[in-house]
Amino acid sequence: MHKKLVLLVLLACAIGIWFAAEWLRENSRTEVQVQMSKTQQDEWFVAYTFDESVTQATFVRNPDHTRIERWRPIDSDYYIGVDAESNHEYIARVDGQAFNSVAFELEPTYVSLRKDYAPFSPFSDGGMSWYSGRFKVCPQSCSSALWFDYAFSMEAPLSDFVRLPERSKRGELNWRESASDGQVVYVGPQQPGEPAEHGFETIIDPILPTSLKQRLLRDVPPLTEYFNQRMPHLAERPMLLASFSPTDNGRYGYQGGVIGNQMVLHWYGHSMAERITAPYFVEDTLWFVAHEFAHLYQAGQFSNDSAWIHEGAAEYMALEYLRSIRANSVYLNHRVSKASEQCLASNDRFELHYACGLLWAAEIDQKIKQEYPHGLFFLWYMYVQELNDKPRSDPLELYFELMAQLTGEEFAQQLRNQVAQRFAQLAAQQTAP
Ligand SMILES: [Zn+2]
């Protein structure tokens, strides 16, 4: 009897604590309204509204300081500055007073940000895709960014569809996001079609040459099959956005990214016709797409500090895929020897993650293949599964743990040393006079 009473009291306490925690959670969330709009004249605006007034709003993602030039405050009492300490961009009033709302006119053109997704990727038919993460701000500072809720709205002329994966509406769409990465929003004339056989929802720029469009659609099924045989299957239907924007400054290239279950491929240059006649354009494109496919199947398991893990693996998986379809071996050998050169000589951390990452992935693959035929893919299968079941604060440690299970402690330790040594060497070079 006595025991029962104690248990009851404990239960009551637990319920009380749960309610208090829920109340705290609900009430410590702050909502930020982010209203994007596009006019008939193709002018783009963003307006922010805060629950409580702030003297500053700080941007969540700060790859550079280009907002200062590219965002024009509608009211000249506001400006975008850079915090000297954190190096983050922020919005404030010239007179330092508090405010509840603020709006900017935007420049909706393509810029490639080195360490972040492009804010805008224009389509030649007047469509546009934009990246929501670029527009997230924290009231005051971002020290507790996890507690912010973003109520997004996108308003466009009625001729436009506003599309997110599995969601589409003419003229306006509302959705909510947390402070996490974000997603890609399509605004333009392309309406959702019938679900295609290959399982992707596709939004493809009509200006892309027919040969490239066909190639893309033809490559999706075998790529899907290849990755499905080796990695945990995708949980949701992915969306593929492919676009092109012309440049007049001689710059050309392509950039891709995977955000959640969206894959974004963007080409830029003088003209696409010129691009596709470049040597190895087909192989380059396939490599690029296979690399992004790998990211899709890596299921968001990205670590910024140890980018060699996912970037190197994506490079190696692309190489393995191209080998499996017997792509031009001269091209493939060239890619590998270029990575070897860069890994040896480069002073660029970013480049090392890709170049050395590819070589390290190859080493891991060979070692695992002595026991398991799927090599590196098998390690990634386990890694993605494990992280899906139980998110870890130290994915790097898990990666090495699983590697040790498949290859032995000695190999995993030797690889760990090799990685540490290369980055220590880089740090020494960078501090040298
Ligand atoms: Zn990548």
Boltz pocket constraint, residues with backbone or C-beta under 6 A from the ligand:
constraints:
  - pocket:
      binder: B
      contacts: [[A, 291], [A, 295], [A, 310], [A, 311], [A, 314]]
      max_distance: 6.0
